[in-house]
Amino acid sequence: MRFAGGVKALWPLALSLLTVGGAAQARDSLGVFEAWGAFRDPAPAPSGGGPRCYAIAMPVAAKSEGFAAVGSWPRQRVRGQVHFRLSRMRMGDAAVILNVGDRRFTLVAGQVDAWAPDARADAAIVAAMRSATSMSVQTRDARGRGFADTYMLRGAATAIDAAALGCARIR
């Protein structure tokens, strides 16, 4: 299955994610691998975080600005950090559960974002992503209705590797 639109479909998502102060920064496409893209933002972030590289995908039912990403910020010594933008605002106390194949992870979440609780969980999630065919993030929206954002994982491992290589020499 090839992602419809390839780089053209993922590029607006990548631009919207990394817009700072209303002005988009330059990005390098590292490739599109099935439903996943890999990008590098070579310019230092205003917060001093330095360059960053990430693999990113939109949910299967992409009717929102939801996404899944695995990023690296080499100058901050962060590699393989998992991040989800939920497709709906989350109910304040609702748990956010990630199912990857037969593995289940509880995420830490804000109103519309969710992350692994620590670097060890990031590594476990990425390892699970490499061997599964899909993953879903489940929670309840602000009205109390359950929902799930589902992602196909074909191409995820290659995109994650491409993003890691894109920032491998940056320190």
LINMO-V216239 format. One record per pair of residues at least 4 apart in sequence whose ideal C-beta (glycine too) atoms are under 7 Angstrom apart, sorted by sequence separation. I is the first residue (numbers start at 1). J is the second residue. D is the distance in whole Angstrom. If there is no record, write none. Layout:
I;J;D / I;J;D
This chain:
5;9;3 / 7;11;6 / 10;14;6 / 11;15;6 / 12;16;6 / 13;17;6 / 14;18;7 / 15;19;6 / 19;23;7 / 44;48;7 / 45;49;4 / 58;62;4 / 86;90;6 / 90;94;5 / 109;113;7 / 117;121;5 / 119;123;7 / 120;124;7 / 121;125;6 / 122;126;6 / 123;127;6 / 124;128;6 / 125;129;6 / 126;130;7 / 128;132;6 / 140;144;6 / 141;145;5 / 155;159;6 / 156;160;6 / 157;161;6 / 158;162;6 / 159;163;6 / 160;164;6 / 161;165;6 / 162;166;6 / 163;167;7 / 164;168;6 / 4;9;6 / 19;24;5 / 20;25;6 / 32;37;5 / 45;50;7 / 73;78;4 / 99;104;5 / 109;114;4 / 116;121;4 / 140;145;6 / 3;9;6 / 18;24;7 / 44;50;5 / 72;78;6 / 90;96;7 / 108;114;7 / 116;122;4 / 129;135;6 / 140;146;5 / 141;147;6 / 18;25;6 / 31;38;5 / 44;51;7 / 59;66;5 / 72;79;5 / 97;104;6 / 98;105;4 / 107;114;4 / 108;115;5 / 29;37;7 / 30;38;4 / 58;66;7 / 72;80;7 / 107;115;6 / 138;146;7 / 139;147;7 / 15;24;5 / 18;27;7 / 30;39;6 / 42;51;5 / 58;67;6 / 97;106;6 / 98;107;6 / 107;116;6 / 108;117;5 / 116;125;6 / 29;39;6 / 30;40;6 / 41;51;6 / 57;67;7 / 70;80;6 / 71;81;5 / 138;148;4 / 28;39;7 / 40;51;7 / 41;52;5 / 56;67;6 / 57;68;5 / 70;81;7 / 95;106;6 / 96;107;4 / 105;116;7 / 137;148;7 / 27;39;5 / 28;40;4 / 70;82;6 / 71;83;6 / 136;148;5 / 137;149;5 / 14;27;6 / 27;40;7 / 40;53;5 / 56;69;4 / 96;109;4 / 136;149;7 / 27;41;5 / 28;42;6 / 39;53;7 / 55;69;7 / 69;83;5 / 136;150;4 / 39;54;6 / 54;69;5 / 55;70;5 / 25;41;6 / 26;42;7 / 54;70;6 / 68;84;5 / 105;121;6 / 134;150;6 / 135;151;5 / 26;43;6 / 38;55;5 / 39;56;7 / 54;71;4 / 134;151;6 / 25;43;5 / 53;71;7 / 67;85;5 / 96;114;5 / 134;152;6 / 135;153;6 / 36;55;5 / 37;56;6 / 52;71;6 / 53;72;5 / 66;85;5 / 90;109;6 / 134;153;6 / 36;56;7 / 52;72;7 / 65;85;6 / 66;86;6 / 105;125;6 / 133;153;6 / 36;57;5 / 52;73;5 / 66;87;3 / 90;111;6 / 132;153;5 / 133;154;7 / 7;29;6 / 10;32;6 / 35;57;5 / 89;111;5 / 90;112;7 / 14;37;7 / 18;41;5 / 50;73;7 / 51;74;7 / 64;87;4 / 89;112;6 / 114;137;6 / 49;73;5 / 50;74;7 / 129;153;6 / 7;32;5 / 14;39;5 / 20;45;7 / 50;75;3 / 100;125;6 / 103;128;4 / 6;32;5 / 20;46;6 / 49;75;7 / 86;112;5 / 10;37;4 / 49;76;6 / 85;112;6 / 98;125;7 / 101;128;6 / 129;156;5 / 130;157;5 / 59;87;6 / 85;113;6 / 86;114;6 / 100;128;4 / 129;157;7 / 3;32;7 / 84;113;7 / 100;129;6 / 7;37;7 / 83;113;7 / 84;114;4 / 101;131;6 / 3;34;6 / 101;132;3 / 2;34;6 / 3;35;4 / 83;115;6 / 100;132;5 / 1;34;6 / 82;115;6 / 82;116;5 / 126;160;6 / 100;135;4 / 99;135;6 / 98;135;6 / 99;136;5 / 98;137;5 / 99;138;7 / 82;122;5 / 81;122;5 / 96;137;6 / 97;138;5 / 14;56;6 / 80;122;5 / 13;56;7 / 80;123;6 / 82;125;5 / 96;139;4 / 82;126;7 / 95;139;7 / 13;58;6 / 94;139;5 / 10;56;7 / 80;126;5 / 94;140;4 / 16;65;6 / 90;139;5 / 91;140;4 / 17;67;7 / 90;140;7 / 91;141;6 / 86;137;7 / 90;141;7 / 91;142;6 / 89;141;6 / 84;137;5 / 86;139;7 / 88;141;4 / 89;142;5 / 91;144;6 / 13;67;6 / 70;126;6 / 88;147;6 / 87;149;5 / 86;149;6 / 66;149;5 / 68;151;5 / 79;164;7 / 59;149;4 / 60;150;5 / 70;160;5 / 59;150;6 / 60;151;7 / 72;163;6 / 59;151;6 / 60;152;6 / 72;164;6 / 70;163;7 / 74;167;5 / 57;151;5 / 72;167;5 / 75;170;7 / 74;170;4 / 75;171;7 / 74;171;6 / 57;156;7 / 55;156;7 / 55;159;4 / 55;160;4 / 55;162;7 / 55;163;4 / 54;163;5 / 53;163;4 / 53;164;7 / 53;166;4 / 53;167;4 / 52;167;7 / 51;167;6 / 35;152;5 / 35;154;6 / 36;155;4 / 51;170;5 / 34;154;4 / 35;155;6 / 36;156;5 / 50;170;7 / 34;155;3 / 38;159;4 / 33;155;3 / 37;159;6 / 36;159;4 / 38;162;4 / 33;158;4 / 38;163;4 / 33;159;5 / 40;166;4 / 40;167;6 / 38;166;6 / 31;162;5 / 30;162;5 / 30;163;6 / 30;166;5 / 1;152;7 / 1;154;6
